[in-house]
Structure formats: structure tokens, C-alpha cells
Amino acid sequence: MTETGRDTTVVIVGGGVAGLTLGNFLLGKGIGCVVLEKHSRDYVEQRQRAGALDANGVRVLNEWGLGEAVEGYSHGDSDAGVPLLIDGEERQWRMSGGDDEDEDDGAFCPQQILVRNLIRIFLRDGGDLRFGAQDVSLHDVDTEQPTVRYRDADGSSRTLTCDFVAGSDGFRGVSRTAVPDDVLTSSTYEFGYAWLSAMTQAPADPLAVLAVHSRGFAARITRGPHASRLYLQCPLTDTVEQWPDERIWNELEARFGRPVESRGPITSRQVVPLRGVVFNPMRHGRLYLLGDAAHLISPMSAEGMSLALHDADALAKAVVRQVEKNDSTLLDSYSDTCLNHTWERQASAVRMTQTMHDSGDTTYEGEFRKQIARKNLETMLEPAAPHAS
Ligand SMILES: Cc1cc2nc3c(=O)[nH]c(=O)nc-3n(C[C@H](O)[C@H](O)[C@H](O)COP(=O)(O)OP(=O)(O)OC[C@H]3O[C@@H](n4cnc5c(N)ncnc54)[C@H](O)[C@@H]3O)c2cc1C
């Protein structure tokens, strides 16, 4: 049976960070929206991925009255207090001069906690969020009234007509495929190495440690009071089978140049190639792409969630302007605005990724690049403490 005609202003495809944030922003302004999420609530609330929000992301949440979504997870000046170990020697990041545009704190909020909070707030405030939406397809996005079809959790076919579609279904979602091939361009940069990324049920203390070492980059970052994520640079050809628990801990210790006391069971591991991808345009007709559906950024920057929040903020403001003032200016400039921001963040992510990796293992880029990267790294750090003679 097909049930037609439940109109809403925005159909949001994908209930991840981008889609749920957009949904909450619109709901707060009384604008109708429906969020369609492929997976179950239980699944998305357990899915562990990123964990860092920059100060801009926290500011955006606060501005829309959604600060409670990251309450208790602020961590002060984003890099201060995060030690960097260079060949085992502890160094501190240079404090910003205070003229930064972001005076707010960032947050170390595990992605599944942020998602859980965004779902709770959205449903509490009367939002329409449909889990288990299968076979979502987008139609007529280049007309005045796009349509979204899907099968609901019971297997019934549904159709939603709307004014706008927000494609926030991640890198492997379906929304982007509604943009014709001859319109959409994709730019990709491959760094040439990967991270072995592993979750462990043991806390990180301090909350984050980064290490540059001739064996390769390493890091440990908090994912809440009882868990942390471990990162080890490795060749693209490595497989998880080559990384048993003991090797992960030994390698972390070797690259940190100090004992790693807090060890727990490793609950998941994957090899993640480091790359940046940007799709252009981020708008086609009445379809607007946001978050990972529009771009991937090197995880070294820890900017994936923050970029998703930026796009949600820009699209929510644009829709509000259209609905409240019948003014399409912000919708018309959405793609350019977000692409400009995305490229800015990609530029800094590439700089940071190369500096942190080229400074260590010369297997990938050689000695010349290592020396250049070390000099660049020095400009970002407080002077080294003089060695006692
Ligand atoms: C495995 C993994 C590990 C990561 N680790 C880090 C990290 O350590 N640090 C970091 O900064 N960033 C990391 N990221 C990136 C970060 O998680 C993303 O940038 C962020 O989640 C982007 O949010 P999003 O809402 O755009 O996409 P997503 O979080 O991917 O949300 C998309 C949502 O759409 C849903 N969906 C997909 N297809 C459909 C469909 N056809 N119909 C309906 N719904 C659909 C998905 O189930 C999901 O809920 C990681 C990403 C992945 C995939």
C-alpha cells in the first residue's frame, strides 16, 4: 500500500550528526521536517566514531539553544593541555594569542553521546524521526516539489512531498546520487598512508596525547570516562589481522616513548586510509547536501563532526530566511558558503596531517620532507625546555 501526501517543509535523509542537528534547529524555529534514518535507534545510539568538536561547533549549538547536547564535555582551549610527544620528549602546543575568532571552548564529546542527546531532544520537542527507513529514493529535486520515497520499518511504501530535501546520509548514502553525474564533480586527495584505529574500553589520561616518532604517528583520544580510541599510522596495505592487541599496545608504547598503563580490551579495529574528498556543488535544485554526504576530511583534523555542524547551521539559517521572509538569498549561496568553509578546513587539515606524519616515519615522504615538517611543527609549539646538563 502506498500512502501519499504527508507534506512537510524539509525531508532530512539521514539521522547522523548533520541531519539531527539540522532537524533540531528547524524544529526550534517551528519549521516542519521529517528525519528518515536507515538504521534503528539502538544502532545509531551505539555507533562509535568521532569524538571532537571544535569551538565553532560548540558555539553553533549554543547559539541555537542546543548546548545541552554537549553539556559536561567542554575541554577549554582546544589544544592547550594536549601533550605532543616528539621522539618521546613531551612538548606543549603554543597558546593562541587571544585574537582567535573562537573564544569558546571545544568539546571532547563521543559521537554516539552527541547523537543520543540530539535524538532525545528532537523527540522530546515533538520531532518526527523515522528509524528503519529503507530504500530511500529522491525524485523531482529539480522541481518546486521534490518527493522522497521509502519503505518504513513495517515494509510499507511511503511517499513524502516537501519543499526541500536535506541529504545528510553520510559518505555512502543515496542523496548524492540524485545529482546528475555531469553536474557533480568530486576532488580527492590521498595522503598515501592509513591509520589503524582501535577502540579500547579503558580511559585516556590525559584526554588526548599525540605522538610523532620515527616509527610513525600515534595518538590516544578520549571517548568518554571508560573508553578511548587508539591511532597508529600504518601502510595502506595493512589489514586488521596484522594488528593483534599485543602489537597495538607495544607499538603505542614505542611511539609514545613511555609506558602505557591504562589498557583495556580492544573492542573494534579498522584500517582507515587518510584522505580528503570534496563534492561540488552542494546544492542541486531543492536538494542540499551536508556533512559527509558532501565531503570527507582527514581524521587528523578531528573536524568531521564540526564540518557537519557548520553545514547544518548554514542550511537551517537559509531555510528559516526563506520560510520567514520569503528570501532565498542564503539558499542560493548555500553551496558556495559551505564549499568555501570546507576548503578552508581542508587546507588546514592537509597542513596538519602532513606536518604530523612527515615529521616521523621517513618511509613515506623521505628525510627532506621530515626536516621541513619538523621546522613547521616547531612554529606551532612552545619552545622546548632547556636540557639539564
Ligand atoms: C568509521 C568512522 C570513524 C570515524 N572516526 C572519526 C574520528 O575519529 N574523528 C573524526 O573527526 N571523524 C571521524 N569520522 C568522521 C565523522 O564521524 C563524520 O564526519 C561525521 O559522522 C559526519 O556526520 P554526518 O551526519 O554527515 O554523517 P554520518 O554520521 O555518517 O550520518 C549519516 C546518517 O545517515 C544514515 N544513512 C545512510 N544511508 C542512508 C539512507 N540511504 N537512508 C537513510 N539514512 C541513511 C546513516 O545510518 C547515518 O545515521 C569517522 C567516520 C567513520 C565512518
The ligand as an SDF file (V2000), in Angstrom:
LIG
                    3D

 53 58  0  0  0  0  0  0  0  0999 V2000
   34.1210    4.5500   10.9000 C   0  0  0  0  0  0  0  0  0  0  0  0
   34.3110    6.0380   11.0470 C   0  0  0  0  0  0  0  0  0  0  0  0
   35.1980    6.5400   12.0020 C   0  0  0  0  0  0  0  0  0  0  0  0
   35.3600    7.9230   12.1280 C   0  0  0  0  0  0  0  0  0  0  0  0
   36.2400    8.4030   13.0360 N   0  0  0  0  0  0  0  0  0  0  0  0
   36.4250    9.7350   13.1530 C   0  0  0  0  0  0  0  0  0  0  0  0
   37.3440   10.2640   14.0730 C   0  0  0  0  0  0  0  0  0  0  0  0
   37.9820    9.5380   14.8140 O   0  0  0  0  0  0  0  0  0  0  0  0
   37.4740   11.6200   14.1570 N   0  0  0  0  0  0  0  0  0  0  0  0
   36.7430   12.4690   13.3410 C   0  0  0  0  0  0  0  0  0  0  0  0
   36.8720   13.6980   13.4430 O   0  0  0  0  0  0  0  0  0  0  0  0
   35.8610   11.9890   12.4590 N   0  0  0  0  0  0  0  0  0  0  0  0
   35.6940   10.6550   12.3380 C   0  0  0  0  0  0  0  0  0  0  0  0
   34.8060   10.1700   11.4520 N   0  0  0  0  0  0  0  0  0  0  0  0
   34.0420   11.1350   10.6660 C   0  0  0  0  0  0  0  0  0  0  0  0
   32.7880   11.6070   11.4090 C   0  0  0  0  0  0  0  0  0  0  0  0
   32.2050   10.5320   12.1030 O   0  0  0  0  0  0  0  0  0  0  0  0
   31.8410   12.1790   10.3610 C   0  0  0  0  0  0  0  0  0  0  0  0
   32.4930   13.2710    9.7470 O   0  0  0  0  0  0  0  0  0  0  0  0
   30.5030   12.6160   10.9310 C   0  0  0  0  0  0  0  0  0  0  0  0
   29.8240   11.4880   11.4020 O   0  0  0  0  0  0  0  0  0  0  0  0
   29.6760   13.2760    9.8420 C   0  0  0  0  0  0  0  0  0  0  0  0
   28.3170   13.2830   10.2200 O   0  0  0  0  0  0  0  0  0  0  0  0
   27.1680   13.0790    9.1410 P   0  0  0  0  0  0  0  0  0  0  0  0
   25.9190   13.2680    9.8790 O   0  0  0  0  0  0  0  0  0  0  0  0
   27.4460   13.8890    7.9520 O   0  0  0  0  0  0  0  0  0  0  0  0
   27.3200   11.5750    8.6540 O   0  0  0  0  0  0  0  0  0  0  0  0
   27.0180   10.2270    9.4390 P   0  0  0  0  0  0  0  0  0  0  0  0
   27.4150   10.3540   10.8580 O   0  0  0  0  0  0  0  0  0  0  0  0
   27.6350    9.1510    8.6150 O   0  0  0  0  0  0  0  0  0  0  0  0
   25.4390   10.1040    9.4200 O   0  0  0  0  0  0  0  0  0  0  0  0
   24.7460    9.6960    8.2670 C   0  0  0  0  0  0  0  0  0  0  0  0
   23.4580    9.0110    8.7060 C   0  0  0  0  0  0  0  0  0  0  0  0
   22.7090    8.6740    7.5550 O   0  0  0  0  0  0  0  0  0  0  0  0
   22.2280    7.3470    7.6940 C   0  0  0  0  0  0  0  0  0  0  0  0
   22.0300    6.8040    6.3350 N   0  0  0  0  0  0  0  0  0  0  0  0
   22.9620    6.3540    5.4750 C   0  0  0  0  0  0  0  0  0  0  0  0
   22.3930    5.9890    4.3350 N   0  0  0  0  0  0  0  0  0  0  0  0
   21.0750    6.2120    4.4630 C   0  0  0  0  0  0  0  0  0  0  0  0
   19.9610    6.0410    3.6100 C   0  0  0  0  0  0  0  0  0  0  0  0
   20.1080    5.5280    2.3740 N   0  0  0  0  0  0  0  0  0  0  0  0
   18.7360    6.3750    4.0720 N   0  0  0  0  0  0  0  0  0  0  0  0
   18.5770    6.9030    5.3140 C   0  0  0  0  0  0  0  0  0  0  0  0
   19.6050    7.0830    6.1670 N   0  0  0  0  0  0  0  0  0  0  0  0
   20.8310    6.7500    5.7380 C   0  0  0  0  0  0  0  0  0  0  0  0
   23.3050    6.6260    8.4900 C   0  0  0  0  0  0  0  0  0  0  0  0
   22.8290    5.4630    9.1430 O   0  0  0  0  0  0  0  0  0  0  0  0
   23.7240    7.7160    9.4730 C   0  0  0  0  0  0  0  0  0  0  0  0
   22.9650    7.6870   10.6390 O   0  0  0  0  0  0  0  0  0  0  0  0
   34.6300    8.8050   11.2950 C   0  0  0  0  0  0  0  0  0  0  0  0
   33.7320    8.2820   10.3440 C   0  0  0  0  0  0  0  0  0  0  0  0
   33.5740    6.9280   10.2040 C   0  0  0  0  0  0  0  0  0  0  0  0
   32.6110    6.4110    9.1620 C   0  0  0  0  0  0  0  0  0  0  0  0
  1  2  1  0
  2  3  1  0
  2 52  2  0
  3  4  2  0
  4  5  1  0
  4 50  1  0
  5  6  2  0
  6  7  1  0
  6 13  1  0
  7  8  2  0
  7  9  1  0
  9 10  1  0
 10 11  2  0
 10 12  1  0
 12 13  2  0
 13 14  1  0
 14 15  1  0
 14 50  1  0
 15 16  1  0
 16 17  1  0
 16 18  1  0
 18 19  1  0
 18 20  1  0
 20 21  1  0
 20 22  1  0
 22 23  1  0
 23 24  1  0
 24 25  2  0
 24 26  1  0
 24 27  1  0
 27 28  1  0
 28 29  2  0
 28 30  1  0
 28 31  1  0
 31 32  1  0
 32 33  1  0
 33 34  1  0
 33 48  1  0
 34 35  1  0
 35 36  1  0
 35 46  1  0
 36 37  1  0
 36 45  1  0
 37 38  2  0
 38 39  1  0
 39 40  1  0
 39 45  2  0
 40 41  1  0
 40 42  2  0
 42 43  1  0
 43 44  2  0
 44 45  1  0
 46 47  1  0
 46 48  1  0
 48 49  1  0
 50 51  2  0
 51 52  1  0
 52 53  1  0
M  END
$$$$
